[in-house]
Amino acid sequence: MWIEENDTLRRDFKFSDFKEAWGFMTEVAFHAETQNHHPNWSNVYNSVSIILTTHDAGNTVTDKDRKLASAIDEVYSKYQ
């Protein structure tokens, strides 16, 4: 579940292994590029942490973040 705090949307994702986590990130990257809205994220083995905020709006949560979060959730649903 996404958590809204400190003008960001945050969520952690777990996968069976590194390869699966990397596949998820690759697919998310295509959505981010299409939407021209790129996440702050990190990956350690089977975990991916994503932080969304809109820099152009003064580092706050906007509809751009919510739209990308929704696309990310759709991608993640394939891995559950």
HTML snippet that shows the backbone in 3Dmol.js (N, CA, C, O; Angstrom):
<script src="https://3Dmol.org/build/3Dmol-min.js"></script>
<div id="view" style="width:600px;height:400px;position:relative"></div>
<script>
const pdb = `
ATOM      1  N   MET A   1       0.832  -1.172   0.000  1.00  0.00           N
ATOM      2  CA  MET A   1       0.000   0.000   0.000  1.00  0.00           C
ATOM      3  C   MET A   1       0.884   1.246   0.000  1.00  0.00           C
ATOM      4  O   MET A   1       1.891   1.295   0.706  1.00  0.00           O
ATOM      5  N   TRP A   2       0.518   2.225  -0.772  1.00  0.00           N
ATOM      6  CA  TRP A   2       1.247   3.480  -0.820  1.00  0.00           C
ATOM      7  C   TRP A   2       1.003   4.281   0.447  1.00  0.00           C
ATOM      8  O   TRP A   2      -0.117   4.343   0.953  1.00  0.00           O
ATOM      9  N   ILE A   3       2.054   4.885   0.945  1.00  0.00           N
ATOM     10  CA  ILE A   3       1.973   5.739   2.134  1.00  0.00           C
ATOM     11  C   ILE A   3       2.301   7.158   1.697  1.00  0.00           C
ATOM     12  O   ILE A   3       3.337   7.407   1.080  1.00  0.00           O
ATOM     13  N   GLU A   4       1.405   8.087   2.024  1.00  0.00           N
ATOM     14  CA  GLU A   4       1.665   9.488   1.716  1.00  0.00           C
ATOM     15  C   GLU A   4       2.197  10.163   2.970  1.00  0.00           C
ATOM     16  O   GLU A   4       1.514  10.237   3.991  1.00  0.00           O
ATOM     17  N   GLU A   5       3.439  10.659   2.876  1.00  0.00           N
ATOM     18  CA  GLU A   5       4.057  11.363   4.004  1.00  0.00           C
ATOM     19  C   GLU A   5       5.166  12.268   3.492  1.00  0.00           C
ATOM     20  O   GLU A   5       5.829  11.957   2.503  1.00  0.00           O
ATOM     21  N   ASN A   6       5.357  13.371   4.162  1.00  0.00           N
ATOM     22  CA  ASN A   6       6.429  14.314   3.819  1.00  0.00           C
ATOM     23  C   ASN A   6       6.417  14.692   2.332  1.00  0.00           C
ATOM     24  O   ASN A   6       7.464  14.748   1.688  1.00  0.00           O
ATOM     25  N   ASP A   7       5.234  14.947   1.807  1.00  0.00           N
ATOM     26  CA  ASP A   7       5.068  15.344   0.403  1.00  0.00           C
ATOM     27  C   ASP A   7       5.591  14.306  -0.586  1.00  0.00           C
ATOM     28  O   ASP A   7       6.091  14.652  -1.656  1.00  0.00           O
ATOM     29  N   THR A   8       5.471  13.022  -0.216  1.00  0.00           N
ATOM     30  CA  THR A   8       5.859  11.930  -1.110  1.00  0.00           C
ATOM     31  C   THR A   8       4.840  10.801  -1.003  1.00  0.00           C
ATOM     32  O   THR A   8       4.091  10.699  -0.032  1.00  0.00           O
ATOM     33  N   LEU A   9       4.837   9.964  -2.027  1.00  0.00           N
ATOM     34  CA  LEU A   9       4.171   8.663  -1.967  1.00  0.00           C
ATOM     35  C   LEU A   9       5.287   7.633  -1.897  1.00  0.00           C
ATOM     36  O   LEU A   9       6.236   7.690  -2.678  1.00  0.00           O
ATOM     37  N   ARG A  10       5.178   6.684  -0.958  1.00  0.00           N
ATOM     38  CA  ARG A  10       6.223   5.673  -0.760  1.00  0.00           C
ATOM     39  C   ARG A  10       5.598   4.277  -0.735  1.00  0.00           C
ATOM     40  O   ARG A  10       4.488   4.072  -0.245  1.00  0.00           O
ATOM     41  N   ARG A  11       6.356   3.334  -1.281  1.00  0.00           N
ATOM     42  CA  ARG A  11       5.927   1.945  -1.199  1.00  0.00           C
ATOM     43  C   ARG A  11       7.135   1.032  -1.374  1.00  0.00           C
ATOM     44  O   ARG A  11       8.047   1.324  -2.148  1.00  0.00           O
ATOM     45  N   ASP A  12       7.122  -0.079  -0.640  1.00  0.00           N
ATOM     46  CA  ASP A  12       8.140  -1.117  -0.760  1.00  0.00           C
ATOM     47  C   ASP A  12       7.512  -2.341  -1.413  1.00  0.00           C
ATOM     48  O   ASP A  12       6.362  -2.685  -1.140  1.00  0.00           O
ATOM     49  N   PHE A  13       8.277  -2.990  -2.275  1.00  0.00           N
ATOM     50  CA  PHE A  13       7.815  -4.162  -3.015  1.00  0.00           C
ATOM     51  C   PHE A  13       8.786  -5.311  -2.785  1.00  0.00           C
ATOM     52  O   PHE A  13       9.998  -5.100  -2.733  1.00  0.00           O
ATOM     53  N   LYS A  14       8.263  -6.522  -2.647  1.00  0.00           N
ATOM     54  CA  LYS A  14       9.087  -7.724  -2.435  1.00  0.00           C
ATOM     55  C   LYS A  14       8.863  -8.700  -3.582  1.00  0.00           C
ATOM     56  O   LYS A  14       7.760  -8.813  -4.116  1.00  0.00           O
ATOM     57  N   PHE A  15       9.937  -9.405  -3.951  1.00  0.00           N
ATOM     58  CA  PHE A  15       9.906 -10.354  -5.055  1.00  0.00           C
ATOM     59  C   PHE A  15      10.609 -11.641  -4.646  1.00  0.00           C
ATOM     60  O   PHE A  15      11.222 -11.710  -3.581  1.00  0.00           O
ATOM     61  N   SER A  16      10.518 -12.641  -5.480  1.00  0.00           N
ATOM     62  CA  SER A  16      11.124 -13.930  -5.127  1.00  0.00           C
ATOM     63  C   SER A  16      12.646 -13.891  -5.227  1.00  0.00           C
ATOM     64  O   SER A  16      13.336 -14.622  -4.516  1.00  0.00           O
ATOM     65  N   ASP A  17      13.171 -13.039  -6.108  1.00  0.00           N
ATOM     66  CA  ASP A  17      14.623 -12.949  -6.269  1.00  0.00           C
ATOM     67  C   ASP A  17      14.988 -11.650  -6.988  1.00  0.00           C
ATOM     68  O   ASP A  17      14.119 -10.853  -7.341  1.00  0.00           O
ATOM     69  N   PHE A  18      16.275 -11.457  -7.194  1.00  0.00           N
ATOM     70  CA  PHE A  18      16.785 -10.242  -7.827  1.00  0.00           C
ATOM     71  C   PHE A  18      16.286 -10.097  -9.266  1.00  0.00           C
ATOM     72  O   PHE A  18      15.912  -9.004  -9.694  1.00  0.00           O
ATOM     73  N   LYS A  19      16.282 -11.189  -9.995  1.00  0.00           N
ATOM     74  CA  LYS A  19      15.874 -11.141 -11.401  1.00  0.00           C
ATOM     75  C   LYS A  19      14.425 -10.676 -11.535  1.00  0.00           C
ATOM     76  O   LYS A  19      14.105  -9.886 -12.423  1.00  0.00           O
ATOM     77  N   GLU A  20      13.568 -11.155 -10.675  1.00  0.00           N
ATOM     78  CA  GLU A  20      12.165 -10.744 -10.704  1.00  0.00           C
ATOM     79  C   GLU A  20      12.028  -9.258 -10.335  1.00  0.00           C
ATOM     80  O   GLU A  20      11.260  -8.527 -10.960  1.00  0.00           O
ATOM     81  N   ALA A  21      12.765  -8.828  -9.331  1.00  0.00           N
ATOM     82  CA  ALA A  21      12.737  -7.412  -8.935  1.00  0.00           C
ATOM     83  C   ALA A  21      13.217  -6.535 -10.087  1.00  0.00           C
ATOM     84  O   ALA A  21      12.638  -5.481 -10.348  1.00  0.00           O
ATOM     85  N   TRP A  22      14.272  -6.964 -10.775  1.00  0.00           N
ATOM     86  CA  TRP A  22      14.809  -6.193 -11.883  1.00  0.00           C
ATOM     87  C   TRP A  22      13.813  -6.143 -13.051  1.00  0.00           C
ATOM     88  O   TRP A  22      13.688  -5.115 -13.717  1.00  0.00           O
ATOM     89  N   GLY A  23      13.115  -7.244 -13.294  1.00  0.00           N
ATOM     90  CA  GLY A  23      12.090  -7.265 -14.342  1.00  0.00           C
ATOM     91  C   GLY A  23      10.981  -6.272 -14.046  1.00  0.00           C
ATOM     92  O   GLY A  23      10.513  -5.569 -14.941  1.00  0.00           O
ATOM     93  N   PHE A  24      10.562  -6.214 -12.787  1.00  0.00           N
ATOM     94  CA  PHE A  24       9.555  -5.252 -12.344  1.00  0.00           C
ATOM     95  C   PHE A  24      10.047  -3.829 -12.602  1.00  0.00           C
ATOM     96  O   PHE A  24       9.313  -3.005 -13.148  1.00  0.00           O
ATOM     97  N   MET A  25      11.273  -3.545 -12.215  1.00  0.00           N
ATOM     98  CA  MET A  25      11.821  -2.200 -12.403  1.00  0.00           C
ATOM     99  C   MET A  25      11.893  -1.835 -13.884  1.00  0.00           C
ATOM    100  O   MET A  25      11.636  -0.690 -14.256  1.00  0.00           O
ATOM    101  N   THR A  26      12.237  -2.790 -14.716  1.00  0.00           N
ATOM    102  CA  THR A  26      12.305  -2.538 -16.151  1.00  0.00           C
ATOM    103  C   THR A  26      10.945  -2.154 -16.701  1.00  0.00           C
ATOM    104  O   THR A  26      10.825  -1.203 -17.473  1.00  0.00           O
ATOM    105  N   GLU A  27       9.929  -2.891 -16.306  1.00  0.00           N
ATOM    106  CA  GLU A  27       8.580  -2.583 -16.790  1.00  0.00           C
ATOM    107  C   GLU A  27       8.093  -1.240 -16.252  1.00  0.00           C
ATOM    108  O   GLU A  27       7.461  -0.476 -16.982  1.00  0.00           O
ATOM    109  N   VAL A  28       8.376  -0.946 -14.993  1.00  0.00           N
ATOM    110  CA  VAL A  28       8.013   0.353 -14.415  1.00  0.00           C
ATOM    111  C   VAL A  28       8.722   1.475 -15.167  1.00  0.00           C
ATOM    112  O   VAL A  28       8.140   2.538 -15.379  1.00  0.00           O
ATOM    113  N   ALA A  29       9.966   1.252 -15.570  1.00  0.00           N
ATOM    114  CA  ALA A  29      10.726   2.273 -16.290  1.00  0.00           C
ATOM    115  C   ALA A  29      10.028   2.681 -17.583  1.00  0.00           C
ATOM    116  O   ALA A  29      10.041   3.857 -17.946  1.00  0.00           O
ATOM    117  N   PHE A  30       9.425   1.732 -18.276  1.00  0.00           N
ATOM    118  CA  PHE A  30       8.697   2.059 -19.501  1.00  0.00           C
ATOM    119  C   PHE A  30       7.490   2.954 -19.210  1.00  0.00           C
ATOM    120  O   PHE A  30       7.225   3.903 -19.948  1.00  0.00           O
ATOM    121  N   HIS A  31       6.765   2.651 -18.139  1.00  0.00           N
ATOM    122  CA  HIS A  31       5.626   3.499 -17.749  1.00  0.00           C
ATOM    123  C   HIS A  31       6.109   4.896 -17.357  1.00  0.00           C
ATOM    124  O   HIS A  31       5.511   5.898 -17.749  1.00  0.00           O
ATOM    125  N   ALA A  32       7.178   4.955 -16.593  1.00  0.00           N
ATOM    126  CA  ALA A  32       7.717   6.245 -16.144  1.00  0.00           C
ATOM    127  C   ALA A  32       8.146   7.092 -17.344  1.00  0.00           C
ATOM    128  O   ALA A  32       7.882   8.293 -17.391  1.00  0.00           O
ATOM    129  N   GLU A  33       8.796   6.470 -18.290  1.00  0.00           N
ATOM    130  CA  GLU A  33       9.251   7.203 -19.469  1.00  0.00           C
ATOM    131  C   GLU A  33       8.065   7.685 -20.301  1.00  0.00           C
ATOM    132  O   GLU A  33       8.069   8.817 -20.784  1.00  0.00           O
ATOM    133  N   THR A  34       7.066   6.848 -20.470  1.00  0.00           N
ATOM    134  CA  THR A  34       5.870   7.230 -21.216  1.00  0.00           C
ATOM    135  C   THR A  34       5.172   8.416 -20.563  1.00  0.00           C
ATOM    136  O   THR A  34       4.680   9.314 -21.247  1.00  0.00           O
ATOM    137  N   GLN A  35       5.136   8.410 -19.227  1.00  0.00           N
ATOM    138  CA  GLN A  35       4.471   9.482 -18.487  1.00  0.00           C
ATOM    139  C   GLN A  35       5.398  10.672 -18.231  1.00  0.00           C
ATOM    140  O   GLN A  35       4.967  11.689 -17.688  1.00  0.00           O
ATOM    141  N   ASN A  36       6.670  10.547 -18.620  1.00  0.00           N
ATOM    142  CA  ASN A  36       7.678  11.570 -18.343  1.00  0.00           C
ATOM    143  C   ASN A  36       7.663  11.969 -16.866  1.00  0.00           C
ATOM    144  O   ASN A  36       7.684  13.148 -16.512  1.00  0.00           O
ATOM    145  N   HIS A  37       7.625  10.948 -16.034  1.00  0.00           N
ATOM    146  CA  HIS A  37       7.603  11.156 -14.582  1.00  0.00           C
ATOM    147  C   HIS A  37       8.394  10.009 -13.957  1.00  0.00           C
ATOM    148  O   HIS A  37       7.951   8.860 -13.972  1.00  0.00           O
ATOM    149  N   HIS A  38       9.542  10.321 -13.420  1.00  0.00           N
ATOM    150  CA  HIS A  38      10.488   9.278 -13.022  1.00  0.00           C
ATOM    151  C   HIS A  38      10.599   9.159 -11.508  1.00  0.00           C
ATOM    152  O   HIS A  38      10.706  10.165 -10.807  1.00  0.00           O
ATOM    153  N   PRO A  39      10.573   7.921 -11.004  1.00  0.00           N
ATOM    154  CA  PRO A  39      10.607   7.704  -9.556  1.00  0.00           C
ATOM    155  C   PRO A  39      12.013   7.814  -8.978  1.00  0.00           C
ATOM    156  O   PRO A  39      13.015   7.671  -9.679  1.00  0.00           O
ATOM    157  N   ASN A  40      12.049   8.070  -7.697  1.00  0.00           N
ATOM    158  CA  ASN A  40      13.261   7.839  -6.908  1.00  0.00           C
ATOM    159  C   ASN A  40      13.094   6.416  -6.391  1.00  0.00           C
ATOM    160  O   ASN A  40      12.086   6.100  -5.758  1.00  0.00           O
ATOM    161  N   TRP A  41      14.063   5.565  -6.651  1.00  0.00           N
ATOM    162  CA  TRP A  41      13.906   4.182  -6.211  1.00  0.00           C
ATOM    163  C   TRP A  41      15.237   3.550  -5.881  1.00  0.00           C
ATOM    164  O   TRP A  41      16.303   4.035  -6.260  1.00  0.00           O
ATOM    165  N   SER A  42      15.135   2.444  -5.159  1.00  0.00           N
ATOM    166  CA  SER A  42      16.338   1.679  -4.845  1.00  0.00           C
ATOM    167  C   SER A  42      15.986   0.201  -4.886  1.00  0.00           C
ATOM    168  O   SER A  42      14.832  -0.192  -4.709  1.00  0.00           O
ATOM    169  N   ASN A  43      17.006  -0.600  -5.124  1.00  0.00           N
ATOM    170  CA  ASN A  43      16.830  -2.043  -5.216  1.00  0.00           C
ATOM    171  C   ASN A  43      17.951  -2.721  -4.455  1.00  0.00           C
ATOM    172  O   ASN A  43      19.128  -2.434  -4.672  1.00  0.00           O
ATOM    173  N   VAL A  44      17.576  -3.627  -3.558  1.00  0.00           N
ATOM    174  CA  VAL A  44      18.520  -4.497  -2.881  1.00  0.00           C
ATOM    175  C   VAL A  44      17.959  -5.909  -2.991  1.00  0.00           C
ATOM    176  O   VAL A  44      16.903  -6.215  -2.438  1.00  0.00           O
ATOM    177  N   TYR A  45      18.671  -6.752  -3.702  1.00  0.00           N
ATOM    178  CA  TYR A  45      18.299  -8.138  -3.966  1.00  0.00           C
ATOM    179  C   TYR A  45      16.851  -8.261  -4.412  1.00  0.00           C
ATOM    180  O   TYR A  45      16.549  -7.979  -5.572  1.00  0.00           O
ATOM    181  N   ASN A  46      15.941  -8.676  -3.526  1.00  0.00           N
ATOM    182  CA  ASN A  46      14.555  -8.924  -3.936  1.00  0.00           C
ATOM    183  C   ASN A  46      13.599  -7.825  -3.476  1.00  0.00           C
ATOM    184  O   ASN A  46      12.385  -8.030  -3.467  1.00  0.00           O
ATOM    185  N   SER A  47      14.122  -6.676  -3.098  1.00  0.00           N
ATOM    186  CA  SER A  47      13.299  -5.570  -2.605  1.00  0.00           C
ATOM    187  C   SER A  47      13.490  -4.330  -3.477  1.00  0.00           C
ATOM    188  O   SER A  47      14.603  -4.004  -3.889  1.00  0.00           O
ATOM    189  N   VAL A  48      12.383  -3.655  -3.745  1.00  0.00           N
ATOM    190  CA  VAL A  48      12.408  -2.388  -4.468  1.00  0.00           C
ATOM    191  C   VAL A  48      11.627  -1.382  -3.637  1.00  0.00           C
ATOM    192  O   VAL A  48      10.491  -1.647  -3.245  1.00  0.00           O
ATOM    193  N   SER A  49      12.226  -0.237  -3.367  1.00  0.00           N
ATOM    194  CA  SER A  49      11.565   0.859  -2.666  1.00  0.00           C
ATOM    195  C   SER A  49      11.396   2.005  -3.641  1.00  0.00           C
ATOM    196  O   SER A  49      12.338   2.388  -4.334  1.00  0.00           O
ATOM    197  N   ILE A  50      10.185   2.552  -3.691  1.00  0.00           N
ATOM    198  CA  ILE A  50       9.883   3.634  -4.630  1.00  0.00           C
ATOM    199  C   ILE A  50       9.335   4.830  -3.864  1.00  0.00           C
ATOM    200  O   ILE A  50       8.496   4.694  -2.974  1.00  0.00           O
ATOM    201  N   ILE A  51       9.833   6.002  -4.236  1.00  0.00           N
ATOM    202  CA  ILE A  51       9.343   7.266  -3.691  1.00  0.00           C
ATOM    203  C   ILE A  51       8.931   8.140  -4.872  1.00  0.00           C
ATOM    204  O   ILE A  51       9.707   8.338  -5.807  1.00  0.00           O
ATOM    205  N   LEU A  52       7.715   8.656  -4.824  1.00  0.00           N
ATOM    206  CA  LEU A  52       7.204   9.532  -5.876  1.00  0.00           C
ATOM    207  C   LEU A  52       6.923  10.911  -5.306  1.00  0.00           C
ATOM    208  O   LEU A  52       6.354  11.039  -4.222  1.00  0.00           O
ATOM    209  N   THR A  53       7.318  11.929  -6.031  1.00  0.00           N
ATOM    210  CA  THR A  53       6.988  13.314  -5.723  1.00  0.00           C
ATOM    211  C   THR A  53       7.156  14.097  -7.019  1.00  0.00           C
ATOM    212  O   THR A  53       7.934  13.700  -7.887  1.00  0.00           O
ATOM    213  N   THR A  54       6.445  15.189  -7.156  1.00  0.00           N
ATOM    214  CA  THR A  54       6.532  15.982  -8.379  1.00  0.00           C
ATOM    215  C   THR A  54       7.437  17.180  -8.128  1.00  0.00           C
ATOM    216  O   THR A  54       7.057  18.128  -7.440  1.00  0.00           O
ATOM    217  N   HIS A  55       8.623  17.128  -8.689  1.00  0.00           N
ATOM    218  CA  HIS A  55       9.611  18.179  -8.484  1.00  0.00           C
ATOM    219  C   HIS A  55       9.142  19.508  -9.083  1.00  0.00           C
ATOM    220  O   HIS A  55       9.351  20.570  -8.498  1.00  0.00           O
ATOM    221  N   ASP A  56       8.505  19.434 -10.258  1.00  0.00           N
ATOM    222  CA  ASP A  56       8.037  20.654 -10.931  1.00  0.00           C
ATOM    223  C   ASP A  56       6.957  21.390 -10.147  1.00  0.00           C
ATOM    224  O   ASP A  56       6.713  22.573 -10.386  1.00  0.00           O
ATOM    225  N   ALA A  57       6.314  20.700  -9.219  1.00  0.00           N
ATOM    226  CA  ALA A  57       5.244  21.312  -8.412  1.00  0.00           C
ATOM    227  C   ALA A  57       5.750  21.661  -7.012  1.00  0.00           C
ATOM    228  O   ALA A  57       4.957  21.850  -6.089  1.00  0.00           O
ATOM    229  N   GLY A  58       7.052  21.743  -6.862  1.00  0.00           N
ATOM    230  CA  GLY A  58       7.609  22.113  -5.563  1.00  0.00           C
ATOM    231  C   GLY A  58       7.792  20.940  -4.627  1.00  0.00           C
ATOM    232  O   GLY A  58       7.696  21.094  -3.410  1.00  0.00           O
ATOM    233  N   ASN A  59       8.060  19.744  -5.194  1.00  0.00           N
ATOM    234  CA  ASN A  59       8.276  18.533  -4.388  1.00  0.00           C
ATOM    235  C   ASN A  59       7.079  18.218  -3.505  1.00  0.00           C
ATOM    236  O   ASN A  59       7.180  18.159  -2.280  1.00  0.00           O
ATOM    237  N   THR A  60       5.962  18.023  -4.152  1.00  0.00           N
ATOM    238  CA  THR A  60       4.736  17.637  -3.460  1.00  0.00           C
ATOM    239  C   THR A  60       4.042  16.544  -4.269  1.00  0.00           C
ATOM    240  O   THR A  60       4.403  16.301  -5.420  1.00  0.00           O
ATOM    241  N   VAL A  61       3.058  15.890  -3.677  1.00  0.00           N
ATOM    242  CA  VAL A  61       2.322  14.829  -4.352  1.00  0.00           C
ATOM    243  C   VAL A  61       1.248  15.459  -5.246  1.00  0.00           C
ATOM    244  O   VAL A  61       0.467  16.304  -4.811  1.00  0.00           O
ATOM    245  N   THR A  62       1.236  15.018  -6.508  1.00  0.00           N
ATOM    246  CA  THR A  62       0.251  15.509  -7.463  1.00  0.00           C
ATOM    247  C   THR A  62      -0.416  14.326  -8.166  1.00  0.00           C
ATOM    248  O   THR A  62      -0.122  13.166  -7.878  1.00  0.00           O
ATOM    249  N   ASP A  63      -1.313  14.645  -9.085  1.00  0.00           N
ATOM    250  CA  ASP A  63      -1.965  13.594  -9.866  1.00  0.00           C
ATOM    251  C   ASP A  63      -0.964  12.802 -10.694  1.00  0.00           C
ATOM    252  O   ASP A  63      -1.197  11.628 -10.981  1.00  0.00           O
ATOM    253  N   LYS A  64       0.157  13.426 -11.087  1.00  0.00           N
ATOM    254  CA  LYS A  64       1.193  12.695 -11.816  1.00  0.00           C
ATOM    255  C   LYS A  64       1.716  11.529 -10.981  1.00  0.00           C
ATOM    256  O   LYS A  64       1.937  10.435 -11.500  1.00  0.00           O
ATOM    257  N   ASP A  65       1.910  11.767  -9.694  1.00  0.00           N
ATOM    258  CA  ASP A  65       2.396  10.714  -8.801  1.00  0.00           C
ATOM    259  C   ASP A  65       1.359   9.618  -8.639  1.00  0.00           C
ATOM    260  O   ASP A  65       1.683   8.431  -8.668  1.00  0.00           O
ATOM    261  N   ARG A  66       0.127  10.021  -8.469  1.00  0.00           N
ATOM    262  CA  ARG A  66      -0.945   9.032  -8.289  1.00  0.00           C
ATOM    263  C   ARG A  66      -1.151   8.195  -9.552  1.00  0.00           C
ATOM    264  O   ARG A  66      -1.425   6.997  -9.471  1.00  0.00           O
ATOM    265  N   LYS A  67      -1.020   8.825 -10.709  1.00  0.00           N
ATOM    266  CA  LYS A  67      -1.160   8.094 -11.971  1.00  0.00           C
ATOM    267  C   LYS A  67      -0.035   7.074 -12.131  1.00  0.00           C
ATOM    268  O   LYS A  67      -0.283   5.931 -12.515  1.00  0.00           O
ATOM    269  N   LEU A  68       1.198   7.482 -11.840  1.00  0.00           N
ATOM    270  CA  LEU A  68       2.309   6.542 -11.944  1.00  0.00           C
ATOM    271  C   LEU A  68       2.195   5.455 -10.886  1.00  0.00           C
ATOM    272  O   LEU A  68       2.494   4.294 -11.166  1.00  0.00           O
ATOM    273  N   ALA A  69       1.773   5.802  -9.684  1.00  0.00           N
ATOM    274  CA  ALA A  69       1.581   4.794  -8.622  1.00  0.00           C
ATOM    275  C   ALA A  69       0.569   3.745  -9.065  1.00  0.00           C
ATOM    276  O   ALA A  69       0.754   2.556  -8.806  1.00  0.00           O
ATOM    277  N   SER A  70      -0.486   4.172  -9.722  1.00  0.00           N
ATOM    278  CA  SER A  70      -1.499   3.232 -10.209  1.00  0.00           C
ATOM    279  C   SER A  70      -0.909   2.291 -11.257  1.00  0.00           C
ATOM    280  O   SER A  70      -1.180   1.091 -11.231  1.00  0.00           O
ATOM    281  N   ALA A  71      -0.115   2.819 -12.168  1.00  0.00           N
ATOM    282  CA  ALA A  71       0.538   1.983 -13.175  1.00  0.00           C
ATOM    283  C   ALA A  71       1.508   1.004 -12.522  1.00  0.00           C
ATOM    284  O   ALA A  71       1.595  -0.154 -12.931  1.00  0.00           O
ATOM    285  N   ILE A  72       2.234   1.465 -11.511  1.00  0.00           N
ATOM    286  CA  ILE A  72       3.167   0.596 -10.786  1.00  0.00           C
ATOM    287  C   ILE A  72       2.410  -0.529 -10.092  1.00  0.00           C
ATOM    288  O   ILE A  72       2.857  -1.676 -10.097  1.00  0.00           O
ATOM    289  N   ASP A  73       1.279  -0.211  -9.502  1.00  0.00           N
ATOM    290  CA  ASP A  73       0.461  -1.246  -8.855  1.00  0.00           C
ATOM    291  C   ASP A  73       0.007  -2.301  -9.860  1.00  0.00           C
ATOM    292  O   ASP A  73      -0.010  -3.493  -9.552  1.00  0.00           O
ATOM    293  N   GLU A  74      -0.359  -1.860 -11.061  1.00  0.00           N
ATOM    294  CA  GLU A  74      -0.767  -2.822 -12.105  1.00  0.00           C
ATOM    295  C   GLU A  74       0.387  -3.739 -12.472  1.00  0.00           C
ATOM    296  O   GLU A  74       0.199  -4.947 -12.623  1.00  0.00           O
ATOM    297  N   VAL A  75       1.578  -3.176 -12.617  1.00  0.00           N
ATOM    298  CA  VAL A  75       2.748  -3.989 -12.914  1.00  0.00           C
ATOM    299  C   VAL A  75       2.992  -4.989 -11.798  1.00  0.00           C
ATOM    300  O   VAL A  75       3.223  -6.171 -12.056  1.00  0.00           O
ATOM    301  N   TYR A  76       2.943  -4.523 -10.565  1.00  0.00           N
ATOM    302  CA  TYR A  76       3.226  -5.397  -9.422  1.00  0.00           C
ATOM    303  C   TYR A  76       2.216  -6.533  -9.309  1.00  0.00           C
ATOM    304  O   TYR A  76       2.566  -7.626  -8.862  1.00  0.00           O
ATOM    305  N   SER A  77       0.976  -6.295  -9.706  1.00  0.00           N
ATOM    306  CA  SER A  77      -0.063  -7.335  -9.591  1.00  0.00           C
ATOM    307  C   SER A  77       0.325  -8.589 -10.388  1.00  0.00           C
ATOM    308  O   SER A  77      -0.145  -9.681 -10.069  1.00  0.00           O
ATOM    309  N   LYS A  78       1.152  -8.458 -11.393  1.00  0.00           N
ATOM    310  CA  LYS A  78       1.600  -9.608 -12.185  1.00  0.00           C
ATOM    311  C   LYS A  78       2.568 -10.498 -11.406  1.00  0.00           C
ATOM    312  O   LYS A  78       2.763 -11.663 -11.752  1.00  0.00           O
ATOM    313  N   TYR A  79       3.164  -9.953 -10.367  1.00  0.00           N
ATOM    314  CA  TYR A  79       4.177 -10.677  -9.610  1.00  0.00           C
ATOM    315  C   TYR A  79       3.641 -11.323  -8.339  1.00  0.00           C
ATOM    316  O   TYR A  79       4.383 -11.988  -7.616  1.00  0.00           O
ATOM    317  N   GLN A  80       2.386 -11.133  -8.072  1.00  0.00           N
ATOM    318  CA  GLN A  80       1.827 -11.676  -6.820  1.00  0.00           C
ATOM    319  C   GLN A  80       1.145 -12.998  -7.059  1.00  0.00           C
ATOM    320  O   GLN A  80       0.619 -13.600  -6.123  1.00  0.00           O
TER     321      GLN A  80
END
`;
const viewer = $3Dmol.createViewer("view");
viewer.addModel(pdb, "pdb");
viewer.setStyle({}, {cartoon: {color: "spectrum"}});
viewer.zoomTo();
viewer.render();
</script>
